[in-house]
Amino acid sequence: LLAGWNQCSPLVTSSCADHLSVLDLLIGMLSITRRSPFCCRSHLFTVLHVALEVAVYAEYTWEVFPYCWELEFHLLLLLLPYLLLAGNIGCFVLCSRADPGIITKSNHASLMKIYAYDGALFQKGVRCPTCDMEKPARSKHCRFCNVCVHRFDHHCVWVNNCIGAFNARYFFFYLFTLTVTAATIAIITAAFLIQVVLLTNMLHGSYIDDQGQEQAVEIRFLIQHLFLTFPRIVFMLGFVILLTLLLGAYCCFNLYLALTNQTSNEWHKSRRSGCSHHPTLQPCDRQVVYKNIYSKGAWMNLKEIFKPPTVLEKEKKT
């Protein structure tokens, strides 16, 4: 391993106007909003998801694991990504196969009693023209699945299913395990490369530049040397670091939604509709703050994700 490193030749080489924020763009990239031409009921993104995961784990198994084992990394640490993968696959299957809360003629009456209409985002008496039934509060018709979904969050192309009241908990665990998996692989891979740098004493070395002058090793030079020596490993590390940052941000956003008892659909509507939600005479250049009537406190809101309310529970409370 170290011989291969030393033989490598180093080369230096706030109004009602609709403005997209960085968070809006991030959410759009990860969840693929309904305006995207790629958002459809298709296995394309699922296949892409699996292909990327296979590529990362193939590289980890083929190169990173043996090198780390040679450098005497702890076996449990090296096996951790595989354990996380098993958990992530389980959450993926549950999320993609579980009923998100499809509203049918048989359960329509009971779902109408779960949530009250807030009069802003959800109005009483609005019917779904496709399903030919009154829309329960917090529901939405998914044009890709062609069904109305109870407590609709979004249609996720990566799991090829809607995210609603009954599979939101699986989606949260899926997102969390995927984030932790990417972070774990990134940490192990980075630790391996750092070990290589330390063992070869590269930080205290020097090199001859194009003008024939001796120069101290810089970070840019180290990265270039690492890439020339372990191109696939460095490329994979960059990918999983980027993935960790994106997934981590989206995971935090979903945690925020859970703690405040909002869905992605409601968050977008409350931000983008602005003044039009509220039957007030305030001028349109003054933003009206939307009051969320569904929030019951952080703990109860989080509990609702993992145990969606039923009609019986609703009747007991009343």
N, C-alpha and C positions, 0 to 999 in steps of 0.2 A: 504493500500500500504506500509506504513512505518512499520507497524507491521510485515508484511511478510518479510520485509528486516531484521528486528532485530532478527527474529526467525531463520533465515538461519544460519546454522553452518559453519563458515569459515574454509577452509582447505588450508594449505600452500602447498601446493603441487607445303701512297697513291700511289698505283701502279695500274695496270690493273687487279690484282688478285681480285677474288670475295670473299669479306669477309662480313659476316652478322653482322651488328651492332645491338645494342639494339633496335634502331628505326625500323630496318628491321623486327626483331622478333615481336615487338609490332604490326606493321602493318599487319604482317602475321596472328597474333592471332585474330585481329579484322575484317579484311576483307577476310581472308581465300584465299590465293593466288591460282592460277590455278594449282600449283604443288601438292596441298594437295589432298589426296584421298577422303576427305569429301566434296570437292567443286563440287557440281553437282546441276542440276535443280531439286530440291527436297524441300518439305515442312518441312523436318526434323528440320532444324535450326529455321525455323519460329515458329514451334510448341514449340521448346525449349525456344525460346525468349519469347513467350507468357506465357509459364508455369513459367518461372523465375519471370516475371513481376507480374503474379497473386499471386505467393508465397510471394513476397515482400509486395504487397499491402494487402494481407490477414493478414499478421502479423502486418502491420502498423495499419490496421483498427481494428483488434481484440484486440491488447494489447497497442500499442504506443499511439494511439489516445485517448482511455479512460483514461489512466494514465496521459497523458498531460492535458487532460480536467480537471481531478481531481486536478492537480497542477495549474490550472487557466492559461494555455497558451492561447494566443489570438486565437479566432476561425478562423480568416482569415488565420493565419499562419498554422493552422492545416488543413485547406481546400486547401491550395496552392498545395500540391502534387496531388490532384484530378484534379485541373484545368490544371496543367502541363501534367497530364496523358491524358486528353482529347485532348490537342494540339498535344501531341506526337503520339496518335493514328491516328489523322487526317493526320499528316505528313507521318506516316508509310503507311497508305492506299494510299496516293498520290504517294509516292515513289515506292511502289510495283506494282501499277496499271498503272502508267503513262508510255508512250512510251519514252524509254531512247534516242531514235534517231536511230531507226532501218533503215538501208539503203536498199531501194528497187529499183526495176527497174524504178519506176515512179519518185522517188525523187533523184536518183543517180546523174543526170546531174547538178541539182541545188546545191547539197551538195559538188560536186567537186569544186565549185567556192568559197566556204566559206574560206578555209585556203590554204595558199601556202605551197609547199613542202620545207622543210628545207634542204634537201639533206643529212641529217645525220640520224635522227631517222625515217624520212619518205621520201621514194624515189618515184619519179614519174614513172609510168608504171608498178608498182607491182600489180598483180592481186590476188584476193582471189580465190583459186581453188574450194572452196565449193560453194560460191555465184556466181562464174563465172562473176566477174566484177572488174574493176580497183578500188583499194582502195583509197578513198579520204584521204587527209592528216589528221592525228590525229585520224583516224579510226582504228578499230581492230575487227577481227572476234572472237566472243565469242563461244568457242566450247561447252559450256553448254546450251546456248540458241540457238546455231547454226545459228546465224545471225551476220552480220557486224553492228557495232554501231558507229554512228557519235560522235566524240570527246570522245572516250571510256576511262573511268576511271578504273573501275574494275567490276567484277561480285560479288555482295554482296549476300551471302547466307542467311543473316538475314532477308532481305526483299524479297528474292527469285527473284531478278531482276538485270539486268545490270544497272550500273550508267553511264549515258552518258550526252550529251549536254542538253537534254530536261527535265531531272529529277534530275540534279545535285543540283539545288536549293532546291528541296524537301528533298534530302538526307542530305544536310547541315542543314536544319531546324530540320529534324528528329534526327540527331546526337546531335545537340545543345540542343534540348528539353529533350532528354534522359539524357544527361550529367547534365543539371540543375535539372532534376527530382531526379536523384540519389543523387546529392549534397544536395538538399533540405531535402530529407528524412534522410540523414546522419546527417545534422545539427540539425534537430528537435530531432532525437533519441539521439544524443550525449548530447544535452541540457537537455533532460529528465534525463539521467543517471547522469549528473553533478549535477542537482537539487537534486536527491536522495542522492548523496554523501554529499552535503552541508547540507541538512535538517537532516540527521542522524549524522552529526558531525564526520564522519568517519576519516577525515584527522587528527583529534586531538586524535584519539583513540589509543589503543594498543592491543596486543594479546599475548598469551602464546605460544611459539614455542615448538618443540618436546623435547627440553632439559629442559623445564619448566621455561625458561627465558622470561621475559616480553620484547616485542619488539614493537617499533613504527611502525605504519602502513606504508607500502611502496606501490608504484604504482602497483607493481606486485600483492600484496595482494588485493588491491582494485579491480583490473580487475578480479581476481579470484572470489572474493566475488560477484561482479556484475554478472559474468557468472553463478555462482551457483544459484543466486536469479532470474535472468532474462535470462536464457540460449538462448531462441529463439531471444530475442531482441538484445543481444550482438552478436550473430552469424549473424543476419541480418545486424547489424551495420558494422561489419567487411566486409561483402560482398559488401554493397553499397559504403563503403569507397574505397575498391579496384576497384570497377566498376567506381567510380568517377575519380580516378586517371588514369585508362586506357582510359576511354572515353574522359577525359579532354585532355590527351596527343594526342589522335587521332584527336580530334576536332581542336586542335591547329595546327596539321600537315595539316589537310584539309584547314584550314584558310590560312596557308602558301602557299599551292598549289594554292588556289584561288587568292591570292594577287600577285603571280608570274606567273599566267596563265600557270600552269602545271596540268597534270593529274597524278594519281598514276602510270599509265602505262608508261608515259613519264619519270617520276622521276626514276622509276626502270630501265628503258632502258638506260637512260643517265648515271646512276651510274654503271650499271653492264656491259655494252658493252665497256666502256672505250675507248681505242685507236681505236677500230675497226670501230667506227662511222666516223672517220675522215681520208680522203685519204691523210694523210701527211706522211712524211718519218721519223717522230720522233721515237726514240726507244720506245719499248713497256713498259719500266720501267718508262717512264715519262708520267704522266697523262695529258690528253688534256682536257681543260675546254670546256664544251659544251655551246654554245651560244643559248639562247632561243629567237627565232625570233618572237614568238607569244605574248610576254609581251609588254603591252602598258602603263605601269604605274599601280601602285597599285589600284587606284580608277577605272580606266577603266577595269582592269582585274577582279575586284570584280563585276563590273556592268555586265560583260559578263556572269557570272555565273547565275545571276537572269534574264538576258535578252539576250539569245543566239543570235548571229548575223545571219541575213538572207541574201539571195541573193540580195534583193532590197536594203538593207542598204549597202551592199558591193559595189553595182553598183553606189549608190549615192556618196560614198566616193571617188570612182575612177573617 
